Amino acid sequence: MFKKFLDEELEKYRVNIRRNDGGKTYKITTARVRRFMSRYLPENIITSVMIALSQYLPAILYEEGYEIVHKSKGKMIIRKVIIDGG
């Protein structure tokens, strides 16, 4: 479900932070993720998913090619990792 959030919603939350490698940076919050999940899941399940997500989020982001730049009180700045081929 969180991967679907990354695919469908992440571009809406882009922030303008300059990077030398030209990558994109995004700001996500627990409220934004909860709002997205409320479209697909009932409220009692969303609470359980959010608790589980708080434990596994760094691993999920790493699998999808993102890194956490800053994390504080329900807000997270993430960026797409650019892999240099040479």
LINMOTA-V122597 format. One record per residue. N is the residue number from 1. BURIAL is + if it has 24 or more other C-alpha atoms within 12 Angstrom, else -. Layout:
# LINMOTA-V122597
{{N & BURIAL} {N & BURIAL}}
This chain:
# LINMOTA-V122597
{{1 & -} {2 & +} {3 & -} {4 & -} {5 & +} {6 & +} {7 & -} {8 & -} {9 & -} {10 & +} {11 & -} {12 & -} {13 & +} {14 & -} {15 & -} {16 & -} {17 & -} {18 & -} {19 & -} {20 & -} {21 & -} {22 & -} {23 & -} {24 & +} {25 & +} {26 & +} {27 & +} {28 & +} {29 & +} {30 & +} {31 & -} {32 & -} {33 & +} {34 & +} {35 & -} {36 & +} {37 & +} {38 & -} {39 & -} {40 & -} {41 & -} {42 & -} {43 & -} {44 & -} {45 & -} {46 & +} {47 & -} {48 & -} {49 & -} {50 & +} {51 & -} {52 & -} {53 & -} {54 & +} {55 & -} {56 & -} {57 & +} {58 & -} {59 & -} {60 & -} {61 & +} {62 & -} {63 & -} {64 & -} {65 & -} {66 & +} {67 & +} {68 & +} {69 & -} {70 & -} {71 & -} {72 & -} {73 & -} {74 & -} {75 & -} {76 & +} {77 & +} {78 & +} {79 & +} {80 & +} {81 & -} {82 & -} {83 & -} {84 & -} {85 & -} {86 & -}}
